[in-house]
Amino acid sequence: YAIEDYILYCVSKNLSKKTLISYEQALKLFAMFLENELGVKSFQEVETRHIRLYIQYLQERGKYTVQIVNSNVNMPENRTDVGKQLSPNTINNYVRNIKVFFNFLVEERIIRESPADRIKYLKKREKIKEAITNEELKRILAQFDVLTLHGHRDYIITKLLVSTGARIGETLSLTDDDIDWKNGLIIFKDTKNKKEKIGYLTNRMSYELKRWISFREKYSQRPAEWLFPTSRGTQLQITAYGSSLRRASKKAGVQNVHPHRLRATFAIEFLKNGGSIYVLSKLLDHSSIEITQIYLNLTEKDLRREFIRSEEH
């Protein structure tokens, strides 16, 4: 009941459906551990050491090895990383959800103080974001069959992500009305923080988008509600585009390509071309400059290439 009350509270704050599912699943997994492993059946009984034991448990168990009854959210049968160790970032997300949940219980006067207050986040290694090279991007784009509706669509989505640095979720939520052709702007409404964000279109990207819309209207059998619909006219899902991108990347011989890496490519290229990290932080819609600074970590390959280039000139 406490979890249900908390989710209802989150709904009142207009959090996204994806966030609500994430919160609910994380807390139900925690509740299962408390009851099955420790015999704790009420959140009023939870102590700090119980949460520390749960963190230890998370470090030891593998990905998707525990499922909530009647829940197919993660669909482990379709994943290749089942059983692999949870990353510190993932565990910290669980801890963050638990902390916020207990703060809610304190505010509601269900408990006097939060047992999670003294819990520290795990130290984590920030992964260096590696950009896709121009040559690799050309090879990936060449794999999409632009003579088909879904191929042309995924080709344009890929170019738009690299051109604007947008998140995949907010991109797939776009409609035709979200494009300001006169001023070369694109307005993202379904953003992470629920605030409208403006992206900027190059002349080339504007031309490509117009050509895509003409192609879509000519070959689609249903009126389009979305800028990038499925063949049935419904909203394209992130997983569907992600699968298409991975297939194209694999054919192109480029490993580990996913939508967020396209965003990282935009960010790194922006900085390498002399862009300000403060401007980049705004373009990426980050909550703080600290989050953006990870893109300053160029890969060893980038550093060597830039060094050789400077020596040649």
C-alpha angles and dihedrals in degrees: 000000000000090000091048091051090049093050089049088053090051091050089055088056089057095241116171122267090243091055092047092052090048093051094046094048094047093050094045090052089051091049091050090053093049093051101036100039104028104022091237109147102172132052088224087068096053116118131192091254090056090060091047089052089051091052089052089049091051091051091053103042123073131241117286092358091124122054132185112240112268091005121128096168097122098029095208092191088070096049131091097201098063111143096017118133118274112247121239088247092057093047090048089054089055090048092048091053091050092049093051091046093054090046086057091052089052092050090050089049092237089127130018099226137005117256087205096064093093095043113112125209118247117259109252137198113231109227115231109245109232118205124224109243121239090249092051091048091052090052092049094048090049090063094065114092100227091188089072126069096238093040094052090045095052091044091056094043090054092050092046093051092051092044098049106022089230124159115255094237095055090044095054089050093061123117128197089258091062091072120088100200095180095058098029094243135139119201117212110201104168094064131155094256094038092244124120115258128197123221126189126233124212117221088253093051091048089053092048092050093049090050090050093051091050090049092048093049091048099049105026115098094207134052110264120242091172132050089232107028130169119252086267092055094250126126113282112243123231092236092054093053091042091055091049091050092049092050092050092046092049091052089049091052094243116134132215099013119161134152094268091055088059088055089049090050091055091049096049094045090049091055095042089054091057100267120155117254088220091057090045091053089056093046091051091046093233119171092225141012090243091069091053094050092078087076089064088072101092116193121256087250091056092048093050092047093049091046093052091046092052091049091052092054 
